[in-house]
């Protein structure tokens, strides 16, 4: 369910942010499934915690990586959706040490880039003793017609996706030398993908 909460002119009020956070807390079933607690949430930031229970242990008697990821994912969802309706499109989460039975793990997430077409966040997960368990970044794609507060002129514009037909027209056709993996200086200069 997508709910557009931005006000006229692209400004998002504290009231709108709180309504977004409350909506996510009420409707995200994973929060209830794993007994998570939303410790703090505001525009672009969130802290979520959960206790490692028997039900989330793997065969090594450690918290399953999926459980650690789920806690981080809920913090991510709160942080990005407090800003604009968004979905995850990329994740990178490195696990450094395990979470043990009975420990409370806490995920902190904050938006570090807020553009019209994507949001990037940093994530950290710590155990009860404050030791770093996991760290990573994730990218979210805004969905719906939410305007970017930094660009009032975009207030009624939705992000436009380019079709494969449009993309193909921008990239020159491969030459025989390119197909064999050999780019000439001239072809690389004309090919924006080769400059990449």
Secondary structure, DSSP 8 states (H G I E B T S, - for coil): -------GGG---HHHHHHHHHHHHHH-HHHHHTT-EEEEEETTEEEEEEE--GGGB-TTSSB-HHHHHHHHHHHHHHHHHTTS-EEEEEEEEEE-S---TT-EEEEEEEEEEE-SS-EEEEEEEE-TT--EEEEEEEEEEE-TT---TT-GGGTT-------HHHHHHHS----HHHHTT---HHHHHH-HHHH-
